[in-house]
Amino acid sequence: MAGKFEIKKAKDGQYMFNLKAVNGQIILTSELYKQRVSAENGIESVRNNAGREDAFEVRENSKGEPYFILKAINGQEIGRSEYYSSRGAMENGIASVRTNAPEAAISDIC
């Protein structure tokens, strides 16, 4: 069983999506898109790039909490994770994106 992508409308009318694991936890959040079709293209980009070894950029916030950014081949950010309590937890998050993204269904919560 795979996770799911949820497309939703932000307060300003733009679209975004979350990739959720089977347990419902958000593992990746997209940027905002002006059109729904652009969000759908972003989901396809997550599916296409999640398996690439160099697609994940690891960072830390100002508190030292690790997180990751998923990038397309051209270097453009596709989505980013929440902040994690440890590097190991963040690595599990990356593994979860790799596992869930390819087969995740799309759910609309607009």
PAMAR-562707 format. One record per atom (N, C-alpha, C): residue in one letter; x, y, z; atom name. Coordinates in Angstrom, 3 decimals, m for minus. Layout:
BEGIN
@code:a; u:X; v:Y; w:Z; site:CA
...
//
This chain:
BEGIN
@code:m; u:0.838; v:m1.181; w:0.000; site:N
@code:m; u:0.000; v:0.000; w:0.000; site:CA
@code:m; u:0.885; v:1.247; w:0.000; site:C
@code:a; u:0.535; v:2.205; w:m0.833; site:N
@code:a; u:1.327; v:3.430; w:m0.962; site:CA
@code:a; u:0.628; v:4.588; w:m0.258; site:C
@code:g; u:1.354; v:5.648; w:m0.119; site:N
@code:g; u:0.786; v:6.874; w:0.447; site:CA
@code:g; u:m0.094; v:7.557; w:m0.577; site:C
@code:k; u:m0.312; v:8.867; w:m0.376; site:N
@code:k; u:m1.136; v:9.597; w:m1.336; site:CA
@code:k; u:m0.705; v:11.053; w:m1.412; site:C
@code:f; u:m0.969; v:11.649; w:m2.560; site:N
@code:f; u:m0.786; v:13.070; w:m2.760; site:CA
@code:f; u:m2.133; v:13.727; w:m2.513; site:C
@code:e; u:m2.130; v:14.797; w:m1.737; site:N
@code:e; u:m3.346; v:15.573; w:m1.511; site:CA
@code:e; u:m3.142; v:16.968; w:m2.082; site:C
@code:i; u:m3.987; v:17.324; w:m3.045; site:N
@code:i; u:m3.957; v:18.670; w:m3.620; site:CA
@code:i; u:m4.969; v:19.515; w:m2.863; site:C
@code:k; u:m4.536; v:20.711; w:m2.460; site:N
@code:k; u:m5.480; v:21.600; w:m1.784; site:CA
@code:k; u:m5.243; v:23.035; w:m2.217; site:C
@code:k; u:m6.237; v:23.851; w:m1.964; site:N
@code:k; u:m6.186; v:25.261; w:m2.299; site:CA
@code:k; u:m5.757; v:26.043; w:m1.069; site:C
@code:a; u:m4.776; v:26.905; w:m1.246; site:N
@code:a; u:m4.321; v:27.775; w:m0.161; site:CA
@code:a; u:m5.310; v:28.932; w:m0.006; site:C
@code:k; u:m5.169; v:29.671; w:1.070; site:N
@code:k; u:m6.072; v:30.796; w:1.350; site:CA
@code:k; u:m6.087; v:31.830; w:0.226; site:C
@code:d; u:m4.968; v:31.989; w:m0.453; site:N
@code:d; u:m4.890; v:32.989; w:m1.527; site:CA
@code:d; u:m5.366; v:32.460; w:m2.876; site:C
@code:g; u:m5.898; v:31.234; w:m2.901; site:N
@code:g; u:m6.436; v:30.671; w:m4.133; site:CA
@code:g; u:m5.447; v:29.862; w:m4.941; site:C
@code:q; u:m4.196; v:29.835; w:m4.518; site:N
@code:q; u:m3.204; v:29.030; w:m5.212; site:CA
@code:q; u:m3.321; v:27.574; w:m4.763; site:C
@code:y; u:m2.672; v:26.687; w:m5.505; site:N
@code:y; u:m2.729; v:25.250; w:m5.223; site:CA
@code:y; u:m1.388; v:24.760; w:m4.688; site:C
@code:m; u:m1.463; v:23.729; w:m3.886; site:N
@code:m; u:m0.263; v:23.068; w:m3.379; site:CA
@code:m; u:m0.620; v:21.621; w:m3.094; site:C
@code:f; u:0.397; v:20.814; w:m2.846; site:N
@code:f; u:0.127; v:19.420; w:m2.505; site:CA
@code:f; u:1.044; v:18.949; w:m1.392; site:C
@code:n; u:0.564; v:17.944; w:m0.693; site:N
@code:n; u:1.358; v:17.222; w:0.294; site:CA
@code:n; u:1.433; v:15.774; w:m0.144; site:C
@code:l; u:2.580; v:15.165; w:0.057; site:N
@code:l; u:2.710; v:13.718; w:m0.080; site:CA
@code:l; u:2.626; v:13.163; w:1.330; site:C
@code:k; u:1.672; v:12.273; w:1.535; site:N
@code:k; u:1.485; v:11.670; w:2.848; site:CA
@code:k; u:1.847; v:10.187; w:2.802; site:C
@code:a; u:2.476; v:9.727; w:3.870; site:N
@code:a; u:2.788; v:8.305; w:4.013; site:CA
@code:a; u:1.500; v:7.545; w:4.325; site:C
@code:v; u:1.575; v:6.236; w:4.320; site:N
@code:v; u:0.416; v:5.386; w:4.607; site:CA
@code:v; u:m0.208; v:5.743; w:5.956; site:C
@code:n; u:0.629; v:6.130; w:6.935; site:N
@code:n; u:0.125; v:6.468; w:8.272; site:CA
@code:n; u:m0.477; v:7.869; w:8.350; site:C
@code:g; u:m0.515; v:8.589; w:7.212; site:N
@code:g; u:m1.112; v:9.916; w:7.172; site:CA
@code:g; u:m0.153; v:11.058; w:7.454; site:C
@code:q; u:1.075; v:10.749; w:7.812; site:N
@code:q; u:2.062; v:11.786; w:8.111; site:CA
@code:q; u:2.523; v:12.467; w:6.823; site:C
@code:i; u:2.611; v:13.792; w:6.850; site:N
@code:i; u:3.109; v:14.544; w:5.691; site:CA
@code:i; u:4.613; v:14.341; w:5.597; site:C
@code:i; u:5.076; v:13.897; w:4.416; site:N
@code:i; u:6.506; v:13.671; w:4.224; site:CA
@code:i; u:7.122; v:14.632; w:3.215; site:C
@code:l; u:6.273; v:15.343; w:2.455; site:N
@code:l; u:6.775; v:16.326; w:1.493; site:CA
@code:l; u:5.673; v:17.341; w:1.213; site:C
@code:t; u:6.044; v:18.621; w:1.175; site:N
@code:t; u:5.107; v:19.700; w:0.884; site:CA
@code:t; u:5.628; v:20.488; w:m0.305; site:C
@code:s; u:4.739; v:20.803; w:m1.231; site:N
@code:s; u:5.134; v:21.523; w:m2.443; site:CA
@code:s; u:5.172; v:23.024; w:m2.226; site:C
@code:e; u:5.648; v:23.703; w:m3.239; site:N
@code:e; u:5.543; v:25.147; w:m3.341; site:CA
@code:e; u:4.101; v:25.467; w:m3.735; site:C
@code:l; u:3.764; v:26.741; w:m3.802; site:N
@code:l; u:2.438; v:27.163; w:m4.262; site:CA
@code:l; u:2.439; v:27.299; w:m5.782; site:C
@code:y; u:1.334; v:26.898; w:m6.386; site:N
@code:y; u:1.153; v:26.980; w:m7.833; site:CA
@code:y; u:m0.092; v:27.804; w:m8.132; site:C
@code:k; u:m0.052; v:28.595; w:m9.199; site:N
@code:k; u:m1.195; v:29.432; w:m9.565; site:CA
@code:k; u:m2.331; v:28.618; w:m10.158; site:C
@code:q; u:m2.011; v:27.499; w:m10.804; site:N
@code:q; u:m3.036; v:26.673; w:m11.439; site:CA
@code:q; u:m2.948; v:25.240; w:m10.948; site:C
@code:r; u:m4.097; v:24.579; w:m10.903; site:N
@code:r; u:m4.158; v:23.187; w:m10.462; site:CA
@code:r; u:m3.295; v:22.285; w:m11.348; site:C
@code:v; u:m3.335; v:22.517; w:m12.652; site:N
@code:v; u:m2.564; v:21.676; w:m13.565; site:CA
@code:v; u:m1.066; v:21.765; w:m13.249; site:C
@code:s; u:m0.614; v:22.919; w:m12.793; site:N
@code:s; u:0.796; v:23.068; w:m12.405; site:CA
@code:s; u:1.112; v:22.220; w:m11.173; site:C
@code:a; u:0.178; v:22.150; w:m10.227; site:N
@code:a; u:0.363; v:21.278; w:m9.056; site:CA
@code:a; u:0.411; v:19.820; w:m9.483; site:C
@code:e; u:m0.442; v:19.446; w:m10.429; site:N
@code:e; u:m0.423; v:18.069; w:m10.947; site:CA
@code:e; u:0.903; v:17.759; w:m11.627; site:C
@code:n; u:1.446; v:18.740; w:m12.360; site:N
@code:n; u:2.762; v:18.559; w:m12.980; site:CA
@code:n; u:3.844; v:18.425; w:m11.909; site:C
@code:g; u:3.689; v:19.150; w:m10.807; site:N
@code:g; u:4.629; v:19.030; w:m9.689; site:CA
@code:g; u:4.606; v:17.630; w:m9.092; site:C
@code:i; u:3.423; v:17.059; w:m8.976; site:N
@code:i; u:3.299; v:15.679; w:m8.471; site:CA
@code:i; u:4.022; v:14.718; w:m9.399; site:C
@code:e; u:3.833; v:14.895; w:m10.695; site:N
@code:e; u:4.515; v:14.029; w:m11.660; site:CA
@code:e; u:6.026; v:14.179; w:m11.543; site:C
@code:s; u:6.486; v:15.388; w:m11.282; site:N
@code:s; u:7.913; v:15.628; w:m11.096; site:CA
@code:s; u:8.439; v:14.926; w:m9.847; site:C
@code:v; u:7.648; v:14.922; w:m8.758; site:N
@code:v; u:8.043; v:14.185; w:m7.554; site:CA
@code:v; u:8.194; v:12.703; w:m7.911; site:C
@code:r; u:7.220; v:12.162; w:m8.602; site:N
@code:r; u:7.279; v:10.741; w:m8.989; site:CA
@code:r; u:8.522; v:10.443; w:m9.822; site:C
@code:n; u:8.829; v:11.338; w:m10.766; site:N
@code:n; u:9.954; v:11.115; w:m11.672; site:CA
@code:n; u:11.308; v:11.308; w:m11.010; site:C
@code:n; u:11.373; v:12.132; w:m9.975; site:N
@code:n; u:12.671; v:12.468; w:m9.379; site:CA
@code:n; u:12.957; v:11.781; w:m8.048; site:C
@code:a; u:11.958; v:11.200; w:m7.412; site:N
@code:a; u:12.142; v:10.608; w:m6.081; site:CA
@code:a; u:13.172; v:9.493; w:m6.055; site:C
@code:g; u:13.368; v:8.825; w:m7.162; site:N
@code:g; u:14.323; v:7.715; w:m7.204; site:CA
@code:g; u:15.752; v:8.113; w:m7.520; site:C
@code:r; u:15.959; v:9.381; w:m7.898; site:N
@code:r; u:17.311; v:9.837; w:m8.228; site:CA
@code:r; u:18.153; v:10.011; w:m6.967; site:C
@code:e; u:19.351; v:9.484; w:m6.990; site:N
@code:e; u:20.244; v:9.574; w:m5.827; site:CA
@code:e; u:20.553; v:11.017; w:m5.454; site:C
@code:d; u:20.766; v:11.881; w:m6.448; site:N
@code:d; u:21.178; v:13.258; w:m6.171; site:CA
@code:d; u:20.005; v:14.237; w:m6.112; site:C
@code:a; u:18.780; v:13.725; w:m6.009; site:N
@code:a; u:17.594; v:14.589; w:m6.016; site:CA
@code:a; u:17.323; v:15.231; w:m4.662; site:C
@code:f; u:17.880; v:14.686; w:m3.600; site:N
@code:f; u:17.590; v:15.169; w:m2.254; site:CA
@code:f; u:18.751; v:15.996; w:m1.715; site:C
@code:e; u:18.449; v:17.222; w:m1.352; site:N
@code:e; u:19.449; v:18.098; w:m0.743; site:CA
@code:e; u:19.144; v:18.193; w:0.747; site:C
@code:v; u:20.111; v:17.841; w:1.553; site:N
@code:v; u:19.943; v:17.854; w:3.008; site:CA
@code:v; u:20.394; v:19.210; w:3.554; site:C
@code:r; u:19.564; v:19.776; w:4.429; site:N
@code:r; u:19.863; v:21.067; w:5.050; site:CA
@code:r; u:19.530; v:21.003; w:6.536; site:C
@code:e; u:19.910; v:22.060; w:7.241; site:N
@code:e; u:19.525; v:22.232; w:8.649; site:CA
@code:e; u:18.964; v:23.628; w:8.819; site:C
@code:n; u:17.953; v:23.760; w:9.673; site:N
@code:n; u:17.426; v:25.092; w:9.971; site:CA
@code:n; u:18.315; v:25.751; w:11.032; site:C
@code:s; u:17.955; v:26.935; w:11.469; site:N
@code:s; u:18.783; v:27.690; w:12.424; site:CA
@code:s; u:18.881; v:27.008; w:13.790; site:C
@code:k; u:17.964; v:26.086; w:14.080; site:N
@code:k; u:18.005; v:25.342; w:15.342; site:CA
@code:k; u:18.780; v:24.032; w:15.213; site:C
@code:g; u:19.342; v:23.773; w:14.030; site:N
@code:g; u:20.102; v:22.551; w:13.810; site:CA
@code:g; u:19.242; v:21.339; w:13.476; site:C
@code:e; u:17.963; v:21.579; w:13.187; site:N
@code:e; u:17.065; v:20.471; w:12.845; site:CA
@code:e; u:17.201; v:20.157; w:11.353; site:C
@code:p; u:17.464; v:18.891; w:11.021; site:N
@code:p; u:17.633; v:18.543; w:9.611; site:CA
@code:p; u:16.305; v:18.481; w:8.862; site:C
@code:y; u:16.383; v:18.786; w:7.566; site:N
@code:y; u:15.247; v:18.631; w:6.655; site:CA
@code:y; u:15.823; v:18.414; w:5.264; site:C
@code:f; u:14.964; v:18.083; w:4.309; site:N
@code:f; u:15.451; v:17.871; w:2.948; site:CA
@code:f; u:14.580; v:18.603; w:1.940; site:C
@code:i; u:15.206; v:18.865; w:0.812; site:N
@code:i; u:14.533; v:19.463; w:m0.334; site:CA
@code:i; u:14.670; v:18.485; w:m1.489; site:C
@code:l; u:13.562; v:18.218; w:m2.178; site:N
@code:l; u:13.586; v:17.391; w:m3.380; site:CA
@code:l; u:13.703; v:18.328; w:m4.570; site:C
@code:k; u:14.714; v:18.067; w:m5.411; site:N
@code:k; u:14.956; v:18.938; w:m6.556; site:CA
@code:k; u:14.851; v:18.153; w:m7.861; site:C
@code:a; u:14.395; v:18.856; w:m8.896; site:N
@code:a; u:14.344; v:18.291; w:m10.239; site:CA
@code:a; u:15.759; v:18.270; w:m10.822; site:C
@code:i; u:15.918; v:17.629; w:m11.946; site:N
@code:i; u:17.227; v:17.542; w:m12.606; site:CA
@code:i; u:17.790; v:18.940; w:m12.872; site:C
@code:n; u:16.926; v:19.908; w:m13.180; site:N
@code:n; u:17.386; v:21.276; w:m13.466; site:CA
@code:n; u:17.706; v:22.081; w:m12.204; site:C
@code:g; u:17.579; v:21.451; w:m11.036; site:N
@code:g; u:17.903; v:22.112; w:m9.774; site:CA
@code:g; u:16.743; v:22.836; w:m9.120; site:C
@code:q; u:15.595; v:22.884; w:m9.798; site:N
@code:q; u:14.427; v:23.570; w:m9.243; site:CA
@code:q; u:13.828; v:22.764; w:m8.098; site:C
@code:e; u:13.470; v:23.464; w:m7.022; site:N
@code:e; u:12.842; v:22.810; w:m5.875; site:CA
@code:e; u:11.446; v:22.334; w:m6.244; site:C
@code:i; u:11.153; v:21.070; w:m5.901; site:N
@code:i; u:9.836; v:20.489; w:m6.133; site:CA
@code:i; u:9.039; v:20.477; w:m4.829; site:C
@code:g; u:9.721; v:20.164; w:m3.745; site:N
@code:g; u:9.061; v:20.107; w:m2.449; site:CA
@code:g; u:10.087; v:20.007; w:m1.344; site:C
@code:r; u:9.599; v:20.157; w:m0.103; site:N
@code:r; u:10.503; v:20.058; w:1.045; site:CA
@code:r; u:9.806; v:19.353; w:2.193; site:C
@code:s; u:10.622; v:18.842; w:3.077; site:N
@code:s; u:10.106; v:18.096; w:4.221; site:CA
@code:s; u:9.834; v:19.017; w:5.399; site:C
@code:e; u:9.272; v:18.440; w:6.409; site:N
@code:e; u:9.148; v:19.091; w:7.709; site:CA
@code:e; u:10.535; v:19.043; w:8.363; site:C
@code:y; u:10.689; v:19.678; w:9.511; site:N
@code:y; u:11.938; v:19.590; w:10.267; site:CA
@code:y; u:11.914; v:18.312; w:11.094; site:C
@code:y; u:13.073; v:17.655; w:11.167; site:N
@code:y; u:13.181; v:16.388; w:11.897; site:CA
@code:y; u:14.011; v:16.568; w:13.162; site:C
@code:s; u:13.814; v:15.654; w:14.096; site:N
@code:s; u:14.531; v:15.698; w:15.370; site:CA
@code:s; u:15.952; v:15.139; w:15.255; site:C
@code:s; u:16.209; v:14.350; w:14.218; site:N
@code:s; u:17.544; v:13.761; w:14.044; site:CA
@code:s; u:17.795; v:13.484; w:12.570; site:C
@code:r; u:19.052; v:13.297; w:12.247; site:N
@code:r; u:19.415; v:12.968; w:10.865; site:CA
@code:r; u:18.831; v:11.617; w:10.461; site:C
@code:g; u:18.822; v:10.670; w:11.375; site:N
@code:g; u:18.260; v:9.351; w:11.085; site:CA
@code:g; u:16.787; v:9.430; w:10.743; site:C
@code:a; u:16.044; v:10.248; w:11.487; site:N
@code:a; u:14.612; v:10.428; w:11.203; site:CA
@code:a; u:14.431; v:11.079; w:9.834; site:C
@code:m; u:15.295; v:12.032; w:9.493; site:N
@code:m; u:15.217; v:12.684; w:8.189; site:CA
@code:m; u:15.513; v:11.693; w:7.070; site:C
@code:e; u:16.502; v:10.834; w:7.274; site:N
@code:e; u:16.829; v:9.818; w:6.265; site:CA
@code:e; u:15.657; v:8.851; w:6.070; site:C
@code:n; u:14.944; v:8.562; w:7.146; site:N
@code:n; u:13.730; v:7.751; w:7.022; site:CA
@code:n; u:12.674; v:8.481; w:6.197; site:C
@code:g; u:12.601; v:9.805; w:6.345; site:N
@code:g; u:11.676; v:10.613; w:5.556; site:CA
@code:g; u:11.998; v:10.543; w:4.071; site:C
@code:i; u:13.284; v:10.624; w:3.740; site:N
@code:i; u:13.710; v:10.500; w:2.334; site:CA
@code:i; u:13.332; v:9.126; w:1.804; site:C
@code:a; u:13.603; v:8.091; w:2.581; site:N
@code:a; u:13.249; v:6.725; w:2.167; site:CA
@code:a; u:11.745; v:6.591; w:1.958; site:C
@code:s; u:10.967; v:7.266; w:2.791; site:N
@code:s; u:9.516; v:7.214; w:2.675; site:CA
@code:s; u:9.039; v:7.894; w:1.389; site:C
@code:v; u:9.654; v:9.021; w:1.020; site:N
@code:v; u:9.308; v:9.669; w:m0.246; site:CA
@code:v; u:9.616; v:8.722; w:m1.398; site:C
@code:r; u:10.787; v:8.105; w:m1.368; site:N
@code:r; u:11.175; v:7.174; w:m2.437; site:CA
@code:r; u:10.205; v:6.000; w:m2.551; site:C
@code:t; u:9.731; v:5.518; w:m1.408; site:N
@code:t; u:8.819; v:4.370; w:m1.386; site:CA
@code:t; u:7.405; v:4.760; w:m1.808; site:C
@code:n; u:6.914; v:5.876; w:m1.304; site:N
@code:n; u:5.515; v:6.251; w:m1.494; site:CA
@code:n; u:5.214; v:6.986; w:m2.797; site:C
@code:a; u:6.100; v:7.848; w:m3.248; site:N
@code:a; u:5.794; v:8.732; w:m4.374; site:CA
@code:a; u:5.419; v:8.016; w:m5.672; site:C
@code:p; u:6.151; v:6.986; w:m6.087; site:N
@code:p; u:5.855; v:6.406; w:m7.402; site:CA
@code:p; u:4.433; v:5.866; w:m7.570; site:C
@code:e; u:3.852; v:5.311; w:m6.536; site:N
@code:e; u:2.533; v:4.670; w:m6.642; site:CA
@code:e; u:1.422; v:5.432; w:m5.927; site:C
@code:a; u:1.739; v:6.576; w:m5.352; site:N
@code:a; u:0.750; v:7.313; w:m4.570; site:CA
@code:a; u:m0.381; v:7.836; w:m5.443; site:C
@code:a; u:m1.604; v:7.631; w:m4.984; site:N
@code:a; u:m2.784; v:8.152; w:m5.673; site:CA
@code:a; u:m2.896; v:9.646; w:m5.394; site:C
@code:i; u:m3.692; v:10.327; w:m6.191; site:N
@code:i; u:m3.935; v:11.756; w:m5.990; site:CA
@code:i; u:m5.333; v:11.929; w:m5.407; site:C
@code:s; u:m5.405; v:12.659; w:m4.312; site:N
@code:s; u:m6.661; v:12.944; w:m3.640; site:CA
@code:s; u:m6.866; v:14.454; w:m3.645; site:C
@code:d; u:m8.072; v:14.880; w:m3.906; site:N
@code:d; u:m8.384; v:16.297; w:m3.993; site:CA
@code:d; u:m9.102; v:16.735; w:m2.731; site:C
@code:i; u:m8.555; v:17.716; w:m2.016; site:N
@code:i; u:m9.235; v:18.217; w:m0.815; site:CA
@code:i; u:m9.489; v:19.719; w:m0.941; site:C
@code:c; u:m9.679; v:20.180; w:m2.178; site:N
@code:c; u:m9.912; v:21.619; w:m2.444; site:CA
@code:c; u:m11.246; v:22.068; w:m1.907; site:C
//
